[in-house]
């Protein structure tokens, strides 16, 4: 049996939605192992004067499996 935990994360990218999601996972993976999923709670897009999206920001939860120490 495994135990899963969730943490809340925020990330952003000027490249697009998928890149912002990948940034969240990449940054979290520096300290977490066993990441299983990213649930996006909301997305914010910043728009410039020409009505173009210039930045994507995602807020969500990352689920990861807690590693147990072997005894």
Secondary structure, DSSP 8 states (H G I E B T S, - for coil): --EEEEEEEEEEESS-HHHHHHHHHHHHTTT---EEEEEEEEEEEEE-TTS-EEEEEEEEEEEEEE-----
